Amino acid sequence: MFEQGESQLVLTNQRDESAMFVLGSAIPHPHELYLGNYSVHTSAAALDAGEQRIAALHRTMVAAGDRRTGSGTVPVYR
């Protein structure tokens, strides 16, 4: 997503609402990467397995229903 370089990244909010951004970056990976909707892997097989695991976790969460607590936290599925 990011181009190589050292230029500044500027984020602006055009509304009067708070926002949270989580950005990650790293040195370029020396191997070909396989990009999925939610994950990045080093082989097509690993990407497929990862995407299947994410889909399985989604099914588990949907089956469990709304499990938010009074404080708004949501349980983590492993």
N, C-alpha and C positions, 0 to 999 in steps of 0.2 A: 504494500500500500504506500509505503514511503519511498521517495526517490533518494538515492544516495546523495549526501551533501551535508552541509553544516548550517543551512539556513534555519531561521527561527520558524517555529510552528505557532501560529496565532489562532486561538479559539475565541469566538465571540458568541454572546447570547443576545439574541434580538428581542427577547421577551423579558418580562420582569419576574421570571421564575428561576429557581435554583436548578443547577444541573451538575452532574458528576460525570467526569470523563476518566476512563482507564485506558492508558496508552502503553503499549509495550514495543520494544525494539531490541534488536540484537545484531551481532555481526552477521554478514551474509553466510548462509549455510553452504558448505562445500559440495553438497549432493543435490540432485534434482528433488524438488518437493512436489507432493501431490496435495492439492488444495481441495478441501471439502467445504460444505456449508458452515460447519462448526469446528473443523479441526484441520490440522496440517500433518502429513505423514511422509515417510521416506519411501514408501512403496504403495502401489495401487491396492495390494492385498491388505496392508495395514490400514489404509484409508477406509476401505470397505468395512473392515472389522470395527473400526472406530465409529463410523457412521451408524452401523447396526447397533452398537452398544448405546449410542446416544438415543436412537429410536426406541430401544428397549427401556431405557430410563424414562423417556417421555411417556411411554405406555404405563409404566409403574406409577408415575406421578399423577396421570389423569385418573387411573383406577383408584388411587387413594383419595381423590377429591381435594377440596380446599383444606389444607392443613396449616394455614397461617396461624400464628399465635397472636395473643393480644398485643404484643409489641410489634407485630408485623413481620417477624422473622419466618422463614420457610425452612423446613427440615432439609438436610442434605441427604441425597440418596447415593449409595456407593455400590 
